[in-house]
Amino acid sequence: MEEREPESPICQSCGMPMHLEEDFGSNGDGSTNFDYCQFCFKNGYFTIPDLTMEQQIERLVDIGVSTLNMPEDKAREMAENTLPGLKRWQSL
């Protein structure tokens, strides 16, 4: 059986893979938050606290198209399939 390296954790708000220490968010006491990335969570708070899942999907579509050169329909499909399973959006 082939051994696989463990997958990088992903942000539980946006789905971004977090590979490096600086990718992770921070808690109010300055410690590392291992659930959320630095773009979504800083100093113990969400950077956009009132963000809806639908707005997050649109943000991710924009990033996928403009930064990752993905077709819009593929970026939207990935965001719509990923976000509902993430911790931030579970209780909605």
C-alpha positions as CSV (number, residue, x, y, z in Angstrom):
1,M,0.0,0.0,0.0
2,E,1.4,3.4,-1.0
3,E,1.9,5.9,1.8
4,R,0.5,9.3,1.1
5,E,1.6,12.6,2.7
6,P,-1.1,14.1,4.8
7,E,-3.1,16.8,3.1
8,S,-2.5,20.4,4.1
9,P,-5.3,21.8,6.3
10,I,-7.7,24.1,4.6
11,C,-9.3,27.3,5.9
12,Q,-12.7,26.5,7.3
13,S,-14.1,29.8,5.9
14,C,-12.7,30.0,2.3
15,G,-11.1,26.6,1.6
16,M,-7.6,28.0,1.0
17,P,-4.9,25.3,1.6
18,M,-2.6,26.4,4.4
19,H,0.9,25.2,3.9
20,L,3.1,27.8,5.7
21,E,2.9,29.2,9.2
22,E,2.0,32.6,7.9
23,D,-1.0,31.2,6.1
24,F,-2.8,30.6,9.3
25,G,-5.0,33.1,11.1
26,S,-4.4,34.4,14.6
27,N,-6.3,34.2,17.9
28,G,-6.9,37.1,20.2
29,D,-3.9,36.2,22.3
30,G,-1.6,36.1,19.2
31,S,-1.5,32.3,19.0
32,T,-2.0,30.5,15.8
33,N,-5.5,29.7,14.8
34,F,-5.4,26.3,12.9
35,D,-9.0,26.5,11.5
36,Y,-8.8,29.7,9.5
37,C,-6.4,31.5,7.2
38,Q,-4.9,34.9,7.8
39,F,-7.2,36.5,5.2
40,C,-10.3,35.3,7.0
41,F,-9.4,35.4,10.7
42,K,-7.1,37.9,12.5
43,N,-6.7,38.6,16.2
44,G,-9.6,36.3,17.2
45,Y,-12.1,37.8,14.8
46,F,-13.3,37.1,11.2
47,T,-12.0,39.9,9.0
48,I,-15.4,40.2,7.4
49,P,-17.8,39.2,10.2
50,D,-21.1,39.7,8.4
51,L,-20.0,37.8,5.3
52,T,-22.6,35.4,4.0
53,M,-21.7,32.1,2.3
54,E,-23.1,33.5,-1.0
55,Q,-20.8,36.5,-0.7
56,Q,-17.9,34.2,0.0
57,I,-18.7,32.1,-3.0
58,E,-18.6,35.3,-5.2
59,R,-15.3,36.3,-3.7
60,L,-13.8,32.9,-4.4
61,V,-15.2,32.9,-8.0
62,D,-13.4,36.3,-8.5
63,I,-10.2,35.0,-7.1
64,G,-10.4,31.8,-9.2
65,V,-11.0,33.7,-12.4
66,S,-8.6,36.7,-11.8
67,T,-5.7,35.0,-9.9
68,L,-5.9,31.3,-10.9
69,N,-7.1,31.8,-14.5
70,M,-10.0,29.4,-14.0
71,P,-13.1,29.4,-16.1
72,E,-15.9,31.1,-14.1
73,D,-18.2,28.1,-14.2
74,K,-15.4,25.8,-12.8
75,A,-14.5,28.3,-10.0
76,R,-18.2,28.6,-9.1
77,E,-18.7,24.8,-9.0
78,M,-15.6,24.4,-6.8
79,A,-16.8,27.1,-4.4
80,E,-20.3,25.9,-4.2
81,N,-19.2,22.3,-3.6
82,T,-16.6,23.2,-0.9
83,L,-18.0,26.0,1.2
84,P,-21.1,24.2,2.6
85,G,-18.9,21.6,4.2
86,L,-16.6,24.1,6.0
87,K,-16.9,24.8,9.7
88,R,-17.8,28.5,9.4
89,W,-20.8,27.7,7.2
90,Q,-22.1,24.6,9.0
91,S,-24.4,26.4,11.4
92,L,-26.1,28.5,8.8
